Amino acid sequence: MRVTDEEKKRAESVTQFPEILQQAGIRTIHKGRHMGRWHYNGFDEVTTLQPHSQFWKLYEKYFRGLRNRNKALGKILDGMYWYTKKVITALEGESPDDLAELLDTLRPDEQFYSTLHLMDTHMPYSANEDVAAEYLQRFDYDGIKMEKLIEQQGDGPWLLDQRANLIEDDNNTPTIEEVKAWYDASVTHADEKIGRLIKELKERGMYDDTLLIVLSDHGESLDEHGIFFDHHGLYDQTVQIPLVVKPPHREKFDPGTTVKTFTQITDVAPTVLDYMNVGAEAGNFDGATLRPLIEGDDDGWTEREAILVEEAHTQRRRALRTYEHKYIQSLEDDLECRYCNVVHGAEEELYDLAEDPEELKNIVDENLEAREELSEITEALVASYELREATDDQSDVTYEDEDIVADRLEALGYK
Ligand SMILES: [Zn+2]
């Protein structure tokens, strides 16, 4: 997966949200796992590359060709990789995900903005073995051998092959149910890290004054719609994400309240700016501050009837999510997914979410009126988004670490 020159130019020509905070004199820190280079604009401090990631880079450089040429040898090399990774991880600990070190460096009353990027719930899922084993016993997972699935899917689909190799399993043949238990255990693992962060904030007397937002950038399809342990497709498994907000002003909100309304990731930046008194108007944002929702000010929030989502990597599709329906349309003639070598959905899909929340029964042919209406709303929403052009004087953008980043993304299962 390569970012195009045009995309790099656009990313660099837009003022990014941490840059606005940095310019306002707020200390900005990125902790946890690495992100794409262009996400670092505006950060005073960023995490250094973890030793096991550096090891992966070396492994990829010297062994990838060999591994791909000979499957038996590949398995031995992969086994060596996982073993060495385990040793390195045991030695280095989990400190890159830990904010305690950062909190110790803050001066009293210093305003800071920090991201803590956890990757535990991202393939390869990072979980505690015992917890995964316990979940496997406790919950009723269904599944079959991963190898069997690969056979069923025909001629070496890249994604499944990649996933089978990425599971930390001695014989590389976990069952689907084992991987699902691993995934659930990885959610618990991430949850524990957030719990530790809250404990650290409380111990330092910082919790009440801190705005804490927990969210994910996508969900995960565990086997739904023929998408295995990945996050493409515009079904709710992937596009519906957790969003938990703990505002800094305890007296103005009711803890534990769930607000049922459409929000989007684009609302996060205006929310942070609002709470930090930097002013939501400081940037040109597609989203809106969530503060009225958090503080129960219904008049301050404009209700959204529908959300528009798009994907363009493994397949080009666009979807409209309303409270009642999901309407999905393909934007290309070839419907076959480039990762899975299968067709995940028809050219046009319509689901009644009250009747069919799993999005299994496509009712587009029987509901032409709803299709027409949803298609019109989709067009109107698409037209409402203004294309932000890169400025003409922006020369080509190159990042020194592009090859490293490409390797890292492939290691995470992207191609
Ligand atoms: Zn696919």
Residues whose N, C-alpha, C, O or C-beta is under 5 A from the ligand:
A	BS01	ZN	C337 Y339 C340
